Amino acid sequence: MVKAVIFDLDGTLLNRDESVKKFIDNQYARLNKWLNHIPKEKYITRFIELDNRGYVWKDKVYQQLTEEFEIKGLTWEDFLQDYISRFKDNCVPFPNLFELLEELRNNQLSLGMITNGIGQFQMDNIKALGIEEYFKSILVSEWEGLKKPDPNIFLRALNQLNVLPNQSVYVGDHPENDVKAAQKVGMKGIWKKDTQWSNVNADFIIDDLMELPSLLGI
């Protein structure tokens, strides 16, 4: 019997692709005095390319952008600080996020989250989505000194939720860091579909978050 559901954040609960587009569009407008020599679409497209869906940290991204586009008057550190402080204002949830969390909580399931990333930055995004209160355990890799797919970060979450691996499922969008890593510790791995991958070996596959309750039999 499933007693706990643990989630990834980016690409699973937070629609990171849409959040990034919204943020970088707003950044271009906000800092237009220093960016207006660059066509807007060119700036947005290049940021998204360099960001590589979040797998390249933004210090490297902004160093490249300021050099490539010959941006004067603001340093890459200024851009990075703008990203750190403003990204949270642009967080876009996936459809049905709140309905799902309410339903899971109403069915007495314990909820956890494991996300790779910078501690305060990720927590700011979680708070911006308005979902912090639903989770009994939130582990961010920087603060834990561990990152997915290390099995120990999954075991730490299970311990905090006081459940066994076979009483738990993990929901994430990354085939290796989320699905396979959860399966390796004895959890069921549920893949939230992402067009970047195909033929993912998951216990279950969902397109929409609200497919989850029926999979869990609730």
C-alpha positions in Angstrom: 0.0 0.0 0.0 1.3 3.4 -1.0 1.8 5.7 2.0 4.0 8.4 0.6 4.5 10.3 -2.7 7.8 12.1 -3.3 8.2 14.5 -6.2 10.9 16.2 -8.2 10.4 20.0 -8.7 11.7 21.3 -12.0 9.8 19.7 -15.0 7.5 17.9 -12.7 5.6 20.4 -10.5 7.2 23.6 -11.8 6.9 24.1 -15.5 10.5 25.2 -15.8 10.5 25.7 -19.6 7.6 28.2 -19.4 9.0 29.8 -16.3 12.3 30.5 -18.0 10.6 32.0 -21.1 8.6 34.2 -18.8 11.6 35.3 -16.8 13.9 36.0 -19.7 11.2 38.0 -21.5 10.7 40.1 -18.4 14.5 40.5 -17.8 14.9 41.8 -21.3 12.2 44.4 -20.7 13.5 45.3 -17.2 17.1 45.7 -18.3 16.3 47.0 -21.8 18.6 50.1 -21.3 21.6 47.7 -21.4 20.1 45.1 -23.8 18.3 47.1 -26.5 21.2 46.7 -29.0 20.3 42.9 -29.1 17.1 41.8 -30.8 14.7 40.5 -28.1 14.2 37.1 -29.7 17.9 36.6 -30.2 18.6 37.3 -26.5 15.8 34.9 -25.4 16.8 32.1 -27.7 20.5 32.3 -26.8 19.8 32.3 -23.1 17.6 29.2 -23.4 20.3 27.5 -25.5 23.0 28.2 -23.0 20.8 27.4 -20.0 20.4 23.8 -21.3 17.2 23.3 -19.4 18.8 24.3 -16.1 21.8 21.9 -16.3 24.2 24.9 -16.8 24.4 27.2 -13.8 23.7 30.8 -14.6 27.1 32.2 -13.8 28.4 30.4 -17.0 25.4 31.5 -19.0 25.7 35.2 -18.1 29.4 35.2 -18.6 28.9 33.9 -22.1 26.0 36.3 -22.9 27.8 39.5 -21.7 30.8 38.6 -23.7 29.0 37.4 -26.9 26.6 40.3 -27.0 29.2 42.8 -25.8 26.9 44.1 -23.0 28.3 47.2 -21.3 27.2 48.9 -18.1 26.2 45.7 -16.3 28.4 42.8 -15.3 27.6 39.1 -15.6 27.3 39.2 -11.8 24.6 41.8 -12.0 22.6 39.6 -14.4 23.1 36.6 -12.2 21.9 38.5 -9.1 18.8 39.6 -11.1 18.2 35.9 -12.0 18.6 34.8 -8.4 16.3 37.5 -7.0 13.7 37.6 -9.7 13.2 34.1 -11.1 10.7 33.3 -8.3 8.4 36.0 -9.6 8.0 34.0 -12.9 7.2 30.5 -11.6 4.6 28.7 -13.7 3.0 25.6 -12.2 1.9 22.6 -14.3 -1.8 22.3 -14.8 -3.8 20.7 -11.9 -0.9 21.0 -9.4 -3.0 22.3 -6.5 -5.9 19.9 -7.2 -3.4 17.0 -7.1 -1.8 18.0 -3.8 -5.1 18.6 -2.2 -6.4 15.2 -3.2 -3.2 13.4 -2.1 -3.3 15.2 1.3 -7.0 14.5 1.7 -6.2 10.8 1.3 -3.7 10.9 4.1 -0.7 10.4 1.9 2.6 11.9 3.2 4.3 14.1 0.6 8.0 14.8 0.0 10.1 16.5 -2.5 13.7 16.0 -3.7 15.2 18.6 -6.0 18.7 19.2 -7.2 19.8 22.8 -7.2 20.8 25.8 -5.0 19.1 25.7 -1.6 17.5 29.1 -1.2 16.8 29.5 -4.9 14.8 26.3 -5.0 13.0 27.1 -1.8 12.1 30.5 -3.1 10.5 28.9 -6.1 8.6 26.4 -4.0 7.3 29.2 -1.9 6.4 31.2 -5.0 4.3 28.3 -6.2 2.5 28.3 -2.9 3.0 24.6 -2.2 5.4 24.4 0.7 2.7 23.6 3.2 1.8 20.4 1.5 5.2 18.8 2.1 6.4 17.0 5.2 9.9 16.7 3.7 11.7 18.9 1.2 15.3 18.1 0.4 17.4 20.4 -1.8 20.7 19.0 -3.0 22.9 21.9 -2.0 21.6 21.9 1.6 21.8 18.1 1.9 25.3 17.7 0.5 23.9 15.0 -1.8 22.2 15.1 -5.2 20.1 12.8 -7.3 20.8 10.1 -8.5 22.7 9.3 -5.2 20.5 6.8 -3.4 21.2 8.3 -0.1 19.1 11.4 -0.8 16.1 9.2 -1.5 16.7 7.2 1.6 16.9 10.4 3.7 13.6 11.5 2.4 12.0 8.1 3.1 13.4 8.3 6.6 12.0 11.7 7.2 8.6 10.5 6.0 8.9 7.4 8.1 8.0 5.0 5.3 9.7 2.1 3.5 10.7 2.2 -0.1 8.0 -0.3 -1.2 5.4 2.0 0.4 6.4 5.0 -1.7 6.4 6.3 -5.2 8.6 8.9 -6.8 7.4 11.2 -9.6 9.9 13.0 -11.8 10.7 13.9 -15.4 14.3 12.7 -15.7 14.8 9.0 -16.7 18.0 8.6 -14.8 18.1 11.1 -11.9 14.4 10.5 -11.0 12.9 7.3 -12.3 15.8 4.9 -12.3 17.4 6.3 -9.1 14.1 5.8 -7.2 13.7 2.3 -8.6 17.2 1.4 -7.4 16.3 2.1 -3.8 13.1 0.0 -4.1 10.5 2.7 -4.9 8.1 2.7 -7.8 9.4 5.2 -10.4 6.7 7.3 -12.2 7.8 9.3 -15.2 6.1 12.6 -16.0 6.5 12.7 -19.7 9.0 15.1 -21.2 9.5 15.4 -24.9 13.3 15.4 -24.5 13.2 11.6 -23.8 11.5 8.6 -25.1 11.3 4.8 -24.3 11.7 5.5 -20.6 11.7 2.4 -18.4 9.3 3.5 -15.7 6.7 1.7 -13.6 4.1 4.1 -14.7 4.0 7.1 -17.2 1.8 10.2 -16.8 1.2 13.2 -19.0 -0.9 15.2 -16.6 -0.5 15.4 -12.8 -4.1 14.4 -12.2 -3.5 11.0 -13.7 -1.6 10.2 -10.5 -4.5 9.5 -8.1 -6.1 6.8 -10.2 -2.7 5.1 -10.5 -2.5 5.1 -6.7 -6.0 3.7 -6.4 -7.5 6.8 -4.8 
